[in-house]
Amino acid sequence: LNKFVTKEKFDLVTCIYDLVNYLETYGEWEDFFKSVYKQLNKGGKFMFDFNTPKRLADWNAIVYEQSSDMDYVQKVYPTVHERVAINYVYYLKGENGKYHKTSTIYTETSFDVQNVLMALKKAGFKNVELCDFNLNPLANPQSRNKVHVIATK
């Protein structure tokens, strides 16, 4: 994710579903923002969302879904240093009618909204808007669980 490089230039780059939170260090966030900036045309926009440190601190959940051929369990564990561990467990029905289990653990990391703004400015973005889900400006983004960003080159 942080090595986004192509010869093409774009008017819009998006990164949704808090994927940026999967980058584990602040340096990786900075490198990713720089890579995106280089891929944008002048006036191009980078739109993304991220879970804030508040969300990660408060996030302790179990999600369970079931269908005829799959069961899915997601367990979120708060850890330290503005991180969470997310354990995904799938029970998938095979051709023989038996289920087999697969699992993966990911971590999400977040940084203070002001630090994210600094990293975007450092990458070269001139105008950065912090928004809610409907892309309305936020008065107090630190109080939010998720922030949507529109950064313009």
Solvent accessible surface area in square Angstrom, and as a share of the most:
residue,aa,sasa,rsa
1,L,104,0.52
2,N,28,0.14
3,K,154,0.65
4,F,67,0.28
5,V,119,0.68
6,T,50,0.29
7,K,201,0.85
8,E,110,0.49
9,K,110,0.47
10,F,66,0.27
11,D,101,0.52
12,L,91,0.45
13,V,18,0.10
14,T,75,0.44
15,C,8,0.05
16,I,90,0.46
17,Y,166,0.63
18,D,20,0.11
19,L,81,0.40
20,V,0,0.00
21,N,0,0.00
22,Y,64,0.24
23,L,13,0.07
24,E,78,0.35
25,T,68,0.40
26,Y,58,0.22
27,G,33,0.32
28,E,53,0.24
29,W,1,0.00
30,E,27,0.12
31,D,62,0.32
32,F,7,0.03
33,F,0,0.00
34,K,72,0.31
35,S,17,0.11
36,V,0,0.00
37,Y,47,0.18
38,K,131,0.56
39,Q,10,0.04
40,L,1,0.01
41,N,54,0.28
42,K,191,0.81
43,G,41,0.40
44,G,3,0.02
45,K,81,0.34
46,F,0,0.00
47,M,52,0.23
48,F,5,0.02
49,D,10,0.05
50,F,0,0.00
51,N,4,0.02
52,T,1,0.00
53,P,24,0.15
54,K,83,0.35
55,R,73,0.27
56,L,2,0.01
57,A,76,0.59
58,D,95,0.49
59,W,28,0.10
60,N,100,0.51
61,A,35,0.27
62,I,118,0.60
63,V,58,0.33
64,Y,119,0.45
65,E,98,0.44
66,Q,131,0.58
67,S,56,0.36
68,S,96,0.62
69,D,83,0.43
70,M,57,0.25
71,D,28,0.14
72,Y,28,0.11
73,V,38,0.22
74,Q,25,0.11
75,K,44,0.19
76,V,1,0.00
77,Y,98,0.37
78,P,57,0.36
79,T,71,0.41
80,V,101,0.58
81,H,151,0.67
82,E,83,0.37
83,R,76,0.28
84,V,0,0.00
85,A,19,0.15
86,I,1,0.00
87,N,34,0.18
88,Y,34,0.13
89,V,18,0.10
90,Y,72,0.27
91,Y,78,0.30
92,L,60,0.30
93,K,91,0.39
94,G,28,0.27
95,E,190,0.85
96,N,115,0.59
97,G,37,0.35
98,K,146,0.62
99,Y,105,0.40
100,H,96,0.43
101,K,124,0.52
102,T,60,0.35
103,S,67,0.43
104,T,61,0.36
105,I,118,0.60
106,Y,102,0.39
107,T,44,0.26
108,E,2,0.01
109,T,3,0.02
110,S,0,0.00
111,F,34,0.14
112,D,57,0.30
113,V,2,0.01
114,Q,91,0.40
115,N,55,0.28
116,V,1,0.00
117,L,32,0.16
118,M,118,0.53
119,A,2,0.01
120,L,0,0.00
121,K,103,0.44
122,K,130,0.55
123,A,12,0.09
124,G,15,0.14
125,F,2,0.01
126,K,150,0.63
127,N,78,0.40
128,V,24,0.14
129,E,73,0.33
130,L,25,0.13
131,C,2,0.01
132,D,25,0.13
133,F,160,0.67
134,N,108,0.55
135,L,82,0.41
136,N,75,0.39
137,P,117,0.73
138,L,31,0.15
139,A,112,0.87
140,N,84,0.43
141,P,13,0.08
142,Q,73,0.32
143,S,58,0.37
144,R,92,0.34
145,N,69,0.35
146,K,63,0.27
147,V,0,0.00
148,H,27,0.12
149,V,1,0.01
150,I,20,0.10
151,A,0,0.00
152,T,23,0.13
153,K,53,0.23
